[in-house]
Amino acid sequence: MPHHSELDDHGVLAALFNAALGAALPDGRFDAHLPEPPKGRTIVLGGGKGAARMAAAFERAWIAAGHAPPEGLVVTRYGHLEPTRFVEVVEASHPVPDAAGVVASERILAMAREAGPDDLVVFLMSGGASALMALPAAGVTLADKQAINRALLKSGAPIGAMNRVRKSLSAIKGGRLAAAAAPARTITFLISDVPGDDPGAIGSGPTIPETSDAEGALAILAEYGIAIEPRIADAIRANQVSAGAGGPVVMLATPKMALDAAADAARGMGLVPLVLGDAIEGEAREVARVLGAMALYAAAHGEPVARPGVILSGGETTVTVRGKGRGGRNAEFLLALATVIGGVAGVAAIACDTDGIDGSEDNAGAWFSSSIIAEARAAGLDPAAHLADNDGYGFFSRLGSLVVTGPTRTNVNDFRAILVR
């Protein structure tokens, strides 16, 4: 790998992001974790932004091991298809569920129920499964779920709170899918996009047994000012489930694996990495203020990371939408960071979603070098005004510094790197 002195800021930041992304892919990661083949069928079921790529990777590993071809169905986000030979892949809407997701979920649930004692059911789950596997509980309509999802996304509620509510509205999440597959043998493979890698939080845990908490879900809705009709509250209370038995769970990729890969790449370029953690949450602009202050201190004093160094972090921030601009949480974070750093020499940064889609835009995120403030002024851009309008996309688009990867077909949450050299 080239030394950092041989690369410009963009080259260094891109290399770090690519290293993190490579560690997030499922390709080649099933080989060491394949279960014993069944007497009956091998049925592959699942959902998420990475579900299609996971299905393709599992097929390759399963066939290479000499086993009979699998069958099954997974659902992924529109535009996130990956060619498969045996497992059917369908697309649905994310982050707001649609009818295609409901139909796919009905089919997946039916396939799980049809599994027999001699069958093996392989579940493939990644971030996004919560919205993609949208099968409303009795008494709840798809329109109800869509409205509540939209309200949650705009509320500033953390992802863990949103998933608790989603489980309470679902006929398939919170372990209900795995329960449907009994008495078949099951195994769950996960790509984590949640802080702490809690299996029950990934895609709202369709295969992870747990006892539901109706009153807790209702309290979250009340806390964030999301009004619901009494019939919805009644449906949530009626959709109780008790924890049952579950099969083995294997983590194929996690945010920590991505950060560790980026740290290794940084060392290979002669940089000192400081990994802050993979579970940093909070309002994007508030997180930017804290990390920006840390970067400024490092630039001035060589602490808490020596120069040349890089500050790495992961975890999903939130954005409370007040303006009318475009941009996801990574563009929001990066724009707020730019206003804090203010063009200090030697400081550059990148922030991207590892699924390749920052919110609902066509970019993974963005990047900037220390010349950003001067470039913005030359282009007639006011960073503070764009931030007030939640318009990180528009700001970085004008500067030509969006990061566009297209769908990566995986997802281990957000990746942030601040370079200080």
N, C-alpha and C positions, 0 to 999 in steps of 0.2 A: 504494500500500500504506500502511495507517495507520502513524503513528509508534509506536514501542514504548511511549511514555508513554500512548498512548490505549488500550492493550490490557493486560489482566491477564497474569499469567505463563502461564496456560494458552493464551490467545490467541496470544501470541508463539511459544510452543513448537509449537503446532499449525500455525501459518503456516510455520514452518521445516520441519517434517516434510512438510507438503503440498507445499512447493516441491521438496524432495528427491524425493518420490514422483512428482511430475509429470515430472521429468527421467528417471525410470526406465522410463516407459511406452514401448512400441514404436510407438504410434500416430504416423503421419506420418514415421517415421524410415527407411522403406524407399525412399522416392521417389528419393533421390539415389544409391542404391546398387543399383538393379535391373540384373541382368545382361541380356545380349542374349537374346531369345527363341530357343528351339530350333526345329529343323525338326520334331522329334517332340513328345513329351509334356513337360509341366512337372510334375514329381512333388515334392510337398512332404512331407518326413518330419521327425520330431523329437520332442523330449520336454522336460519341465521344468514348473515352476510357471507359467512365462510362455508355454508353448507354444501354448495356445489363443488367447490375445490376440495373440501374434505371428502365428499363422496367419491370423487375421481381418484384421490390419493388412496383411500381405503380400497377401492376396487383393484388398483394396481398392486397393492401389498397383498391382498387376499388371493388374487389369482397367481401372483408370483410364488406364494407359499404352497400352491398346488391344490387349492380348495375349489369346490364347485362354485360357479358364479352366483353372486348375491342377487337379490331383487329388492324393490322398495321404492320409496319416494321421499324427496326432501324439497323444501321450499326455500327460496332465496329472494333477495331484493331484485327488483327490475334492473336489468343491466349487469347482473352479477353471475350470469350463467357460466358454466364450465363444462366442456364436453365429457359425457360419461357413456359407458358401454351398457351397463345393466340397470343402474338405479335411475329412475325417472327424476328429472329436475323441473320444477315449475317456479314461476315468478309471482311475486305479490308486492304490495306496497309497504314501504317503510319511510318515515316512522309512524305514519297514521295508517291503521289497518284498512284493507278493502275487501270486497267480496271474494276476490281470488284467494286471499289468505284464508278466508273462512272455508271455502270449498276444499283447499289443500289440507287444512287442518281436519276437516271432517273425514277425508280420505285416509290421512295418516292415523287418526284415531281408530278408524274402522280396520285398517291393516293390523294395528296393534292388538285389537280385540280378537282378530282371526288367528293370531299366533297360537300354536299348540305347545305341549310340553316337550316335544322333540326339537323345537325350533330355537334359533338364536336371534334375538332382536338387538341390532346394533344401532344405538342412538348417536347422532352427530349433532351437537349443539354449539352455536357460537353467538356472539352478540347480534342483536337484531331479531332473534327468534321470538322475543316477547310480542313484537308487533306483527311479525310475519305469520305466526301461528295463532291467529286470532279466532278463537272459537268461543263465542259468548256463552256465559252461564245461562241456565234457564231463567227467563224473566228479563234478560238483557239483550238488546238488539245491537247489531253492528254499528248503527248510527249512534247509539249510546256510547259505545266504546270509542268511536272516532272522536266524539265531542269531548269526552273526558281526557283522551290522549292529547288532543290539541291544547286543552286547558292546562294539563300537566306540563307540557313542553314549554308553555309561555310563563309558567308560574315561578320558575327558578327552583323548583323542587329537585333535590339530588336524585340520581338514578336509582339508588336503593329504595327511596320512598316511592318513586314512580312504579317500580317493579312490584312492590307490595300491593299497590292498588290494582295493577294489571292482573296479578294472580287472583285477587278477590273477584274479578269480573270474568274469569276464564273457566271453561269446562275442561281444559287440557293442561294448564300449568300447575305449579306447586305439587308435582309428583303424580298428577292425575293420569298422564300419559303412560308412565311406567306401570301404574296399577292396572291399566287396561290390558297390558301385555301379559300379565300373569295367566298361566303358570310357566310361560316361556322363560328361558334363561336370557338375561339382558346384560349389556355393558354400555356405558356412556362414555363417549370421547368428547372432550370440551376444548374449545379455544376461548380463553377468558378475556373479557373486556371490562371486568369490574374490579374495583379496589378490593384487595385482599383475596381475590380469586375464590370467593364463596360459591360453590357449585350451585347452590339454590338460587343465587342471584343472576346467574348467566342465562339469559333468555327467560328469566322468571322460573327456571327450574322445572320444566315439564317432566323430567325423569328423576327428580330429587325429592324423596318423600319428606313431608313436613306436615305439621299441624297448622291449619290456616288460622288467621287472626282477623276476623271480620271487623271487630271494633277498632283495631289498630289501623286498618285501611280507611275506615270512615273518619278516624281522627286526622289522618293525613289530608284527606280531602277538605276537612273543615279548617285545618291549619293554613292551607294555601288558598282559602277562599273559593273553593270550587263547589258550587251548589249542585246538588243532585235531587232528583225527585224521590219521594218516599218509596216508590216501587223499586228503585235501584238499590236503596239501602236495604230493603227487604230481601232482594235477590242476593246481595252480598252476604247477608246473615244466613240465608238458606244454603249457600254454596260452601258449607263447611266440609273439611276433609281431615281425617286423622292420619298421622304418619304411619307408613307401612314399610315393608322390606324393600330394599333396592339393590341393584347389582353393582359391580365394580365401577369406579369412576376414574378416568385417566385424563390428566391435563396434557394436551399436546403442545400448547403454546400459551404463554402468559405475558403480561406487561413486563414483569421482571426479566424474563428471558430476552425480551427486546432491548431493555435498557442495558442488560449485561453485554449483549452483542455490540451495542453502540459504544459502551465503555471500552471494550476490547479494541474496537476500530479506532477509538480516540488514542489509545496507547500506541497503536500501530502507526499513527501519524505523528507521534511525539507530543501528544497533548496529555495533560493530567485531568482525568475525569473525576467529577464529584456527582455521585448519584444521590439525589435527595429522596427518592422513593417513587413507588408506582401507584400511590393512592392519594395524591394531592387533589383535593376538591375545594369547591368554593366558587364565588363569582369570578369569572375569567379576569375581569379588570382588577379585582382585589388580589388575586394570585399574582398577576403581572406586577403590581406595585411591590409586593414582597420580593419576588425573584429579581425584579429590576434593581431594587436597593442592594440586594446581595451581589449582583453583577457589578454595580458601581463600586462597591467596597472592594471586590476582588480586583477591579481595574486599578484602583488607587493603592491598595495595600497588599495585594497578593494573598488575601484570605477571604473566605474560607477555602478557596482553591488557588493554587499557585498558577502564575502565568508562565507559558501559555496553557490554558486549561478550558474545560467545558463543563457547564452545569447542566445535568440531565435530570429530567423528571417525567413522570407519567401520571395518569389519573384523569378523570373526566370533570372538567369545570362546567359551570352553568352560566347561562346568560338570561338575565331578566330583560326582556325586549321592551324598550321604551320608544325607540325610533322606528323609521320606516326603511332603513337601508338594508343592504344584503350582506350576508356573512354568517358563518358558523362560529362556534366557540373558539376555535383556534385562531381565526382571523381577528376575532375580538380580543383575545389574549395578546396576540402579537402587536396589534395596534396600540393597546394600552401600554405594553412594554416599551414601544417606541417613544411614547410620550414621556415615560419615566426616564429612559436612558438618554434621550435627547441628542443622539448623534455623537456620543463619547467615542473617541478614537479607539479602535481595536475591539469594539464590542459588536457582535452580530448574533442573529438568532433565527431559529426556524421553529414552527409549530404546525403539526399535521395530525390528522386522524389516520390511523393505520389502515382503515378500510378504503381510503382514497376519496372519501366524500366528507367534506366539512359541513355538517348539518345537512342541508338539502341542495347545496351548490354543486358545481362541477369541478371544484378543486379540492385537493386534500388539505390544503392550508396555504401558508405563505412563508416568506423569509425576508430578512432585511440585513443590510450591512451598516457600518457606522456612518455612511454618507446619506442615510435615509432622510434626515430632516432637511438637508440641503436639496436633495432631489425632490422632496415634497414641495418645498418653497418654489423651486424652479418650475414645477408643474402647476403651481397655483393651488396646492392642496393644504388644507388645515387639518392636521391629525386630530386635534381635540374636537373639532366640529364633526368629523366623520365618526369618531368614537361616540359622541353624544347621539348620533343617528343610527348606531349599531351598524355602521357601513364599512366594516373591515374589508369585505370583498371589493367594494368599489374603490377604496383607497389603494390597496395593493395591486388591483388590476390596472389602475392608471400608471403605476410605477413598473409594471411588467414583472412583478415578483410573486405572482401566485405560483404555488406548487401544484401541478396537474399530473396525476398519475393514471387517472381512470380507476375504475373499481379494482381493488387488489384481491378481492375474494377471500379476505381474512379480516380479522379485527381484534387487536389487543389494546384498544383504546387509544388515547392521544399520546403523541411523542413531542417533547419539547427539549430543545438544546440551545443554550446561550454560550456562545464562544467568546472567550476573553483572551486576547493575545497582543 
